[in-house]
Amino acid sequence: MSGLSEPQAFMQRTFPPLIGSLTSPSVENICQKNNLSFVELLQPFCTVYADYQLKDPSGTDITLKHLKVGVQDVKFQPPAPVVARKLLNEAVANAWCDVTKEIKVSDSITVEIPAECPWFTAWRETFLQVSMF
């Protein structure tokens, strides 16, 4: 997402405009032949990499870069709290940082700590998936 600051890119990635999908069981059965749901089948086509121009209600032109649209099954139910907690725990447990840096606490004590905080990013992404979409 070139041209976007990290917070802007995060907001666009996390809170895209949503389109509800309501499919018949026969459509889902056809999609299951490829081990996909109808919504999963649409996912590769939900990001527009070109700049997208639109006008707001006051008539001002707005340019959106890398527009992403979310498609959600209207029958979607978030996981039960026990399952969501398990998914969050697994996300944190599987996030590992091999790169470390040394911090000198005193003349005789040096502590080696992770250079990044990947567990929080993994937790945040999982939390947003299980709570909203």
Contacts in CASP RR format, 6 or more apart in sequence:
PFRMAT RR
TARGET T0000
AUTHOR 0000-0000-0000
METHOD contacts of the structure
MODEL  1
MSGLSEPQAFMQRTFPPLIGSLTSPSVENICQKNNLSFVELLQPFCTVYA
DYQLKDPSGTDITLKHLKVGVQDVKFQPPAPVVARKLLNEAVANAWCDVT
KEIKVSDSITVEIPAECPWFTAWRETFLQVSMF
1 9 0 8 1.000
1 12 0 8 1.000
1 13 0 8 1.000
1 65 0 8 1.000
1 66 0 8 1.000
2 65 0 8 1.000
3 65 0 8 1.000
4 12 0 8 1.000
4 65 0 8 1.000
4 66 0 8 1.000
12 66 0 8 1.000
12 68 0 8 1.000
13 68 0 8 1.000
14 128 0 8 1.000
16 46 0 8 1.000
16 68 0 8 1.000
16 69 0 8 1.000
16 70 0 8 1.000
17 69 0 8 1.000
17 70 0 8 1.000
18 69 0 8 1.000
18 70 0 8 1.000
18 71 0 8 1.000
18 72 0 8 1.000
18 133 0 8 1.000
19 69 0 8 1.000
19 70 0 8 1.000
19 71 0 8 1.000
19 72 0 8 1.000
20 71 0 8 1.000
20 72 0 8 1.000
20 73 0 8 1.000
20 74 0 8 1.000
21 38 0 8 1.000
21 39 0 8 1.000
21 42 0 8 1.000
21 71 0 8 1.000
21 72 0 8 1.000
21 73 0 8 1.000
21 74 0 8 1.000
22 73 0 8 1.000
22 74 0 8 1.000
22 75 0 8 1.000
23 38 0 8 1.000
23 73 0 8 1.000
27 38 0 8 1.000
28 37 0 8 1.000
28 38 0 8 1.000
31 37 0 8 1.000
31 38 0 8 1.000
31 40 0 8 1.000
31 41 0 8 1.000
34 41 0 8 1.000
37 73 0 8 1.000
38 73 0 8 1.000
39 71 0 8 1.000
39 72 0 8 1.000
39 73 0 8 1.000
42 71 0 8 1.000
43 71 0 8 1.000
46 68 0 8 1.000
46 69 0 8 1.000
46 70 0 8 1.000
46 71 0 8 1.000
47 66 0 8 1.000
47 67 0 8 1.000
47 68 0 8 1.000
47 69 0 8 1.000
48 66 0 8 1.000
48 67 0 8 1.000
48 68 0 8 1.000
48 69 0 8 1.000
49 66 0 8 1.000
51 63 0 8 1.000
51 64 0 8 1.000
51 65 0 8 1.000
52 63 0 8 1.000
52 64 0 8 1.000
52 65 0 8 1.000
52 67 0 8 1.000
53 61 0 8 1.000
53 62 0 8 1.000
53 63 0 8 1.000
53 64 0 8 1.000
54 61 0 8 1.000
54 62 0 8 1.000
54 64 0 8 1.000
55 61 0 8 1.000
55 62 0 8 1.000
56 62 0 8 1.000
70 133 0 8 1.000
72 133 0 8 1.000
76 133 0 8 1.000
78 84 0 8 1.000
78 130 0 8 1.000
78 131 0 8 1.000
78 132 0 8 1.000
79 87 0 8 1.000
79 130 0 8 1.000
83 130 0 8 1.000
84 130 0 8 1.000
84 131 0 8 1.000
87 126 0 8 1.000
87 130 0 8 1.000
88 123 0 8 1.000
88 126 0 8 1.000
88 127 0 8 1.000
88 130 0 8 1.000
91 119 0 8 1.000
91 122 0 8 1.000
91 123 0 8 1.000
91 125 0 8 1.000
91 126 0 8 1.000
92 119 0 8 1.000
92 122 0 8 1.000
92 123 0 8 1.000
94 122 0 8 1.000
95 118 0 8 1.000
95 119 0 8 1.000
95 121 0 8 1.000
95 122 0 8 1.000
95 123 0 8 1.000
96 118 0 8 1.000
97 114 0 8 1.000
97 115 0 8 1.000
97 116 0 8 1.000
97 117 0 8 1.000
97 118 0 8 1.000
99 114 0 8 1.000
99 115 0 8 1.000
99 116 0 8 1.000
100 112 0 8 1.000
100 113 0 8 1.000
100 114 0 8 1.000
100 115 0 8 1.000
101 112 0 8 1.000
101 113 0 8 1.000
101 115 0 8 1.000
102 110 0 8 1.000
102 111 0 8 1.000
102 112 0 8 1.000
102 113 0 8 1.000
103 110 0 8 1.000
103 111 0 8 1.000
103 112 0 8 1.000
103 113 0 8 1.000
104 110 0 8 1.000
105 111 0 8 1.000
END
